[in-house]
Amino acid sequence: MTTWQDEGIRIRRMVPEDYEEAYALWERTPGMHLQSLNNTYGGIALLLTKNPNSCFVAVDADGRVVATALGATDGRKGYLYHVAVAEQWRGHGIGTTLINRIYDVFKAVGIVKIGILVVADNVEGQEFWKKQGWNTRPDVIYFDHNL
Ligand SMILES: CC(C)(COP(=O)(O)OP(=O)(O)OC[C@H]1O[C@@H](n2cnc3c(N)ncnc32)[C@H](O)[C@@H]1OP(=O)(O)O)[C@@H](O)C(=O)NCCC(=O)NCCS
């Protein structure tokens, strides 16, 4: 069976220069929550600067971004953001590989707990996390506030 690696897909750290292609992927991925003020170039570049080792892209043989997974930590807990795989590459294990890379980085710096916010109507996304062994937190209500 041909794998994504055989097809020339490779995984590398995300850099700010990937923003435009990554954002285009997020825009065409239903279930991504992009309205937040944090999703500007500046917001993502800041996240990458603070978390340079735990944010990854998968790029195809032509160097185009086909998947992203951003891992960020405040030093105590880890969070995943923008886990997305281009539709034509789903179901090949790329999403799992990307998050496993983030787990490894987090574990190496002593992070033992990770979380992700998934929008309520992204049922497919929720199924993916359940399949990955994640638990929902119905006891928690998320608040946010613009500064
Ligand atoms: C969710 C997503 C990132 C998964 O990426 P992927 O590369 O297709 O996932 P993988 O190939 O690594 O799949 C891993 C396992 O999860 C399963 N899976 C993938 N998507 C699933 C879904 N929507 N529902 C249930 N199971 C799913 C796969 O069947 C696979 O199981 P297997 O190992 O038993 O075959 C991708 O489908 C996507 O980009 N979805 C839209 C964005 C999104 O919802 N992101 C997550 C919420 S933030």
Ligand as a Chemical Component Dictionary entry (heavy atoms), coordinates in Angstrom:
data_LIG
# 
_chem_comp.id                   LIG 
_chem_comp.type                 NON-POLYMER 
_chem_comp.pdbx_formal_charge   0 
_chem_comp.three_letter_code    LIG 
# 
loop_
_chem_comp_atom.comp_id 
_chem_comp_atom.atom_id 
_chem_comp_atom.alt_atom_id 
_chem_comp_atom.type_symbol 
_chem_comp_atom.charge 
_chem_comp_atom.model_Cartn_x 
_chem_comp_atom.model_Cartn_y 
_chem_comp_atom.model_Cartn_z 
_chem_comp_atom.pdbx_ordinal 
LIG C1  C1  C 0 -10.005 15.427 12.082 1  
LIG C2  C2  C 0 -8.847  15.373 11.080 2  
LIG C3  C3  C 0 -7.757  16.340 11.500 3  
LIG C4  C4  C 0 -8.287  13.943 11.067 4  
LIG O1  O1  O 0 -7.118  13.904 10.265 5  
LIG P1  P1  P 0 -6.754  12.587 9.441  6  
LIG O2  O2  O 0 -5.382  12.713 8.937  7  
LIG O3  O3  O 0 -7.826  12.312 8.448  8  
LIG O4  O4  O 0 -6.831  11.507 10.606 9  
LIG P2  P2  P 0 -6.108  10.081 10.620 10 
LIG O5  O5  O 0 -5.994  9.555  9.237  11 
LIG O6  O6  O 0 -4.871  10.203 11.415 12 
LIG O7  O7  O 0 -7.199  9.269  11.407 13 
LIG C5  C5  C 0 -6.945  8.628  12.633 14 
LIG C6  C6  C 0 -8.113  7.791  13.014 15 
LIG O8  O8  O 0 -9.234  8.617  13.278 16 
LIG C7  C7  C 0 -10.298 8.254  12.435 17 
LIG N1  N1  N 0 -10.986 9.460  12.044 18 
LIG C8  C8  C 0 -10.508 10.456 11.283 19 
LIG N2  N2  N 0 -11.464 11.399 11.152 20 
LIG C9  C9  C 0 -12.536 10.952 11.833 21 
LIG C10 C10 C 0 -13.836 11.450 12.044 22 
LIG N3  N3  N 0 -14.211 12.613 11.532 23 
LIG N4  N4  N 0 -14.701 10.720 12.795 24 
LIG C11 C11 C 0 -14.312 9.538  13.329 25 
LIG N5  N5  N 0 -13.104 9.001  13.144 26 
LIG C12 C12 C 0 -12.238 9.707  12.406 27 
LIG C13 C13 C 0 -9.690  7.538  11.264 28 
LIG O9  O9  O 0 -10.629 6.635  10.688 29 
LIG C14 C14 C 0 -8.549  6.834  11.908 30 
LIG O10 O10 O 0 -8.958  5.654  12.544 31 
LIG P3  P3  P 0 -8.191  4.283  12.277 32 
LIG O11 O11 O 0 -6.782  4.526  12.758 33 
LIG O12 O12 O 0 -8.946  3.311  13.082 34 
LIG O13 O13 O 0 -8.288  4.085  10.805 35 
LIG C15 C15 C 0 -9.317  15.701 9.628  36 
LIG O14 O14 O 0 -10.385 14.868 9.308  37 
LIG C16 C16 C 0 -9.765  17.149 9.476  38 
LIG O15 O15 O 0 -8.970  17.998 9.089  39 
LIG N6  N6  N 0 -11.043 17.438 9.773  40 
LIG C17 C17 C 0 -11.577 18.782 9.666  41 
LIG C18 C18 C 0 -11.015 19.700 10.752 42 
LIG C19 C19 C 0 -11.328 19.202 12.132 43 
LIG O16 O16 O 0 -12.444 18.806 12.426 44 
LIG N7  N7  N 0 -10.296 19.201 13.000 45 
LIG C20 C20 C 0 -10.412 18.677 14.354 46 
LIG C21 C21 C 0 -11.168 19.569 15.257 47 
LIG S1  S1  S 0 -10.230 20.966 15.722 48 
# 
loop_
_chem_comp_bond.comp_id 
_chem_comp_bond.atom_id_1 
_chem_comp_bond.atom_id_2 
_chem_comp_bond.value_order 
_chem_comp_bond.pdbx_ordinal 
LIG C1  C2  SING 1  
LIG C2  C3  SING 2  
LIG C2  C4  SING 3  
LIG C2  C15 SING 4  
LIG C4  O1  SING 5  
LIG O1  P1  SING 6  
LIG P1  O2  DOUB 7  
LIG P1  O3  SING 8  
LIG P1  O4  SING 9  
LIG O4  P2  SING 10 
LIG P2  O5  DOUB 11 
LIG P2  O6  SING 12 
LIG P2  O7  SING 13 
LIG O7  C5  SING 14 
LIG C5  C6  SING 15 
LIG C6  O8  SING 16 
LIG C6  C14 SING 17 
LIG O8  C7  SING 18 
LIG C7  N1  SING 19 
LIG C7  C13 SING 20 
LIG N1  C8  SING 21 
LIG N1  C12 SING 22 
LIG C8  N2  DOUB 23 
LIG N2  C9  SING 24 
LIG C9  C10 SING 25 
LIG C9  C12 DOUB 26 
LIG C10 N3  SING 27 
LIG C10 N4  DOUB 28 
LIG N4  C11 SING 29 
LIG C11 N5  DOUB 30 
LIG N5  C12 SING 31 
LIG C13 O9  SING 32 
LIG C13 C14 SING 33 
LIG C14 O10 SING 34 
LIG O10 P3  SING 35 
LIG P3  O11 DOUB 36 
LIG P3  O12 SING 37 
LIG P3  O13 SING 38 
LIG C15 O14 SING 39 
LIG C15 C16 SING 40 
LIG C16 O15 DOUB 41 
LIG C16 N6  SING 42 
LIG N6  C17 SING 43 
LIG C17 C18 SING 44 
LIG C18 C19 SING 45 
LIG C19 O16 DOUB 46 
LIG C19 N7  SING 47 
LIG N7  C20 SING 48 
LIG C20 C21 SING 49 
LIG C21 S1  SING 50 
# 
